[in-house]
Amino acid sequence: MRSLPSPARLGCAALLAATAALVTAGPAAAANPWIKSKPLVIAHQGGEDEFPSNTMYAFRKSLAAGAQMLELDVGVTKDDQVVVMHDTTVDRVTNGKGTIASKTLAQMRRLDAAYWFATPKTPDGNAYDHARAKPAYRFRGVATHRRKPPKGFKASDFRVTTLREVLKAFPKTRINIEIKGRTKAEADAEYLKNAEVLAALLKGSPRRDLIVVSFKQPAVDRFHALAPSIPLAPGVAGDADYLLGGKAPGAGTVAFQVPITYVFGGSLLTVTTPDYVARAHKDGFAWQVWFGDGDVDGPLNWRKLASYCADGIMTARPRALVKDLKTHPPTATCPA
């Protein structure tokens, strides 16, 4: 997941209002299929609090539960294969160690991608705590054939998968693809390389139900230069340019993907407000929300975002969000 500077929360709103006239309007809202009357349920990492992160099992289970879009992250192996994993190392979720970039696809295939997924979660909400008793890791060993897979699934559904396989398995499912690199603070080199490899994979694809994004704006720009037909969301710098500088986002942008709040330089900025969402819609862009470190991914915020007319909610709990939207349907009149 990816927070904008401001001396105060209201300062950003005032600045946005003052510079709104400078923003060049994007495509008409009616022509943007990502603007929705009700928020899309977007399964973040396939719903990593309910299912093992970024696995085919998670993707299938979240869609079966009613999610309408998948969110996933990609890295690139030593032999330039695009694999689906949130972190740049395999340590947190698999039984392996080391970076994705240091391993071949064959080495990645041998890993158990559900090794550290535990249920129930710890009191602080961690589903990947490495200090639990063995019975908590109920999918451990499925990928390596030491345990039988759940009915209707295969061992391969619990291994590290490639983006190519996900696209083939879900040809008509909306998918959000985040380009990962190493850390946010490091140079752009790995982000840029990963953007180039991803662009080589997607260039020429007829699909327009994908959105590509990255924390790093240069990676988004590089991807767009190589695969200009694939829809985009800006990186953090692009978000800041639009919200704080009144600057139009780059070509190919169909949506903003931002948290509710973001801490920058010690200041807390409220990024998602009804005014910001309305401004984006007026300019022809959708507004999709992920949950930052200070945001609670739960019913109070889900209902608030629906009342703001957010076009998508990226949740680690898609099954719970689908159920909540059914029991508390949005009442706001939103553009579509």
N, C-alpha and C positions, 0 to 999 in steps of 0.2 A: 504494500500500500504506500501511497505517496503523500503540510500545513503552510502563509504569505505575510509579509511584515506590515505592521501598522502601529502607530502610537497608541491607538485605542480601537475598540471594536467599532465604535460609531465613526471614527475617523475614516475608515475604509469606505463605509457607506456614503459619507459625504463626498469623498474623492470620486467614487464611482458616479454619483449623481452629477458632479461638476464636469466629468469628462465623458459622460454618456454620448453627448452629441458628436464626439470625435470618433466613435466606433463605427466603422463601416459595416453596414448590415450584411449578414450572411444570407444563405438561401432562405427563401420564404418558409415560414414554419410549416405551411401546408405541404411543402415539397420535401420536408425532412422526415423520413419514416421512423426516425428514432425519437421523435416527440410523441408522447403517449398521453392518453386521457387518464390512464392509471399506471402506476409505476411497474416496470418490468421487475420480476424477481430474478436477480442475477446471482448465481451460485458462485461465490468467491472461492477460488481454488477448488471448485466443485462442492463447496460447503464444508470447509475443513474442520468445523467443530462437530459436525454430525457424521462425516465420512472421511476416510484417509485422503489427505490433501493431494489434489491434482492427479488422482488415479482414474482409470476408466470406470472402476466400480463407483467412485464418487460421482462422476459425471452422469452415469446411467441412473443412479439412485436419486440424485437431485432432480433430474428431469422427470423421472417417474413420480416424484412427489409434487410436481407442479411448477418447478422453476422454468422460466422462459428463455434464459440465456446463461451461458457458461462464461466464467471469468477464469483465465489461466495465465501462467507465467512461463516464459521460455528462456532457456539457455542453450549454449552451443557446445557440443563435445569436441574433443581433440581432433576427431575426424570430420568436423563440420556438419554434424547432424543436429537438427533442432529438436530438443527434448523438452518435456513439460515438467517443470519443477519451480517452486517459488524461490528457494534460496540459491545462492551461487555455489554452496557446498551441499553434499549429500548427507551430512552428519545428523541433522535434526530429525529427518523423517525416515531415513533408511538404516540398514545395518552396515553401511559403508562409511568411509572417511575420505575427505579430500574434495577438491573442486570439480565441478562438471567439466570445466575446460581442460582438466588434466586427464580425463578418462575418455576412452572410446565408447561408441554406442554399445558394442558387445559387452564391455565392462559394466555399463549402466544397466543393461538388460539383466545382469545377474543379481542385481540388488532387490531387496524386499522394500517396496515403496510404502508399505503399511506397517513396517516393523515397530515404529514408536507411537502409532496411533492408539490412544488409551481411552477406555470408557469405564465409568463415567469420568468427566473432566475433573480436574482438581478444583478446589474452592475458588481459586483465582482465575479459573476458566482455561487452564492450559490442557489441551488435549494431547500434547506431545512431551509430557514430563518423562524424563529418562529414569526416574527413581521409583516407579511404581512396582507393585508386585506383578509377577509374570501373568497371572490370569487377566489383568487389566488390558493386556495387549491382545485383543481377541482375534485380530486378523494376522498376527505374526505367524509366519511360516506358510501362509497360503501361496504366496508367490514362489516359494522354493519347494512346493509340493510336500511340505511336512505337515500340512493341515489341509483338510478338504475345503474347497471354496464353498461359499453359501450357494444354495440352490439357484440355478439360473446364471451362475457366473463361472469364470475360468480363472486359473492361476494367473494368466497374463493380465487380468483386470487389476491386479495388485502390484504389478511391476511398474517401473518407470516407462512411460509411453512417449512416443514421438508426436509432434504436432501433425505430421502427415497422417498418422493413424487416427487422431482425433477428428480431423477434418473429413476423413473417409467415413468414419463411424457415424458422424452427425452432419450429414450434408445439408440439412435444412434447419439447423439450430443456430441461433445467433451466438457468436463467440467473441469475447473480448480477449485480446492477446497483448500481454504486457512484456516488453523487451526488458530483460534484466541484464545487469552487468555485475561488477563486484560491489563496492559500497557506494553510497550516495556521495561520499566525500572524495572519492578517488577520481582520477582523470577519466575522460570519456572513452578511452581507447576500446575497452571491451564492449561497452554499450554500442559503439559504432560498428565494431566487427559483427556483433550479434544482429544489429539492424540490417547489415548488408547480407548476411546469410539468410535471415528471415525474408528479406525482399526477394532474394533469388528463388526461394521456395514459393512465394505468393504471387510473384510477378506473372501477369497473364491470367491469374485466376478469375473466373467469371463471378465469384461470390462477392456480394455487396452487403452480406449480413455479418461481416466481420468489422471490428474496430481494433486498430493497433495503437498502442500508447506506450510511453516510457516515462520514468521519472525524469530522465534527461532529455531536454528539448532537442539537442543536437542529434540524438538517436532518432527521434521522430522525424526531424527534417531529412536526415540521411535516408531513412526508409522511404519517405514520400518521394524523394528524388529518383529512387530506383523502382518503386512500385506505386506510381501516382494514382492508380484507380482504386486503391483500397482505402476505405474511410478511416479517419484518424480522430484521436483526442489529443490535446496538447500535453506537453510535459509541465512541470511546475513553473518553469520560467514563462511558458506560454500562457498559463493560467494567470500569473501575476501581471503580465503585460495587458491582458484583457481586463482584469478586475481593478487593477490599480493604475494602469497607464492609459486606459481607454483605447487600446490598440487592438485591431482585428486579429483573430487567430489566423494561422497559416492556411494555405490552400489544402483542401481535403478534409478539414475539420467538420465533423458532424455533431460532436458532443463535447461537453466539459465533464471531466471525471475528477471530483474533488471530495475532500472529507467534509464533515460538519464544522470542525474546528481544526486549527493548525497552529502549532507553536513555532515561532520563528524569532531567533535572537532574544529569547526570553519573554516575548510578548505573545499573548493568546489572541489569535484572529478568528473571528467567526466567518467562515468562508461560505457556508450555505445558509441563505436567508430567503424569504419570499421575494424580496426585491431583486436579488441576484438571479434567482431562477426566472423570474418574469423578464428580466433584462435579456437573458440568454434566449428565451423563447421569442422575444420581440425581434432579436437579431437573427433568428432562424436556427438556433442551436439547442440541442437537448442538454439536460442536466442529470448526470448520473452520480450517485454518492457512494463512497466507500467510507469505512469507519477507521479513523485515525486512533492513535494511542489513547487519546483522552475522550473518545466517543464510545458510548455504550451501544453495542449492536443488539438492540432489544425492542420490545413493543412500544415504549414511549417514543423513541426516536423513529421507529418505522412509521408510526401514525403521524408524527410531526412532519416527516418528509413527504408523506402522501398528501398532507394538507397544504404543503408548499408547492405541490404539483411537480415534484421531482419525477423524472422520466424513468429512473431505474434506481434500485437499491441493491448494492453489492453486499450480500450478507454471508457470513460463515454458517448461518443457520437457515438454509432455504426452506427446509421442511416446516420449521416453526413459523417463518415469515408467511409462507403460503397459507397456513392455517389461520394466522392472525388477520390477514387481509380478508379471509372469508368471514371470520366472526366480527371483524370491525372494518367493513368495506369503506373505502375513501368516500367522503361526501363533498369534497371540493370539486368545483367545475373547472376542469383543466383543458388546455388546448390539445388537439390531436391532429 
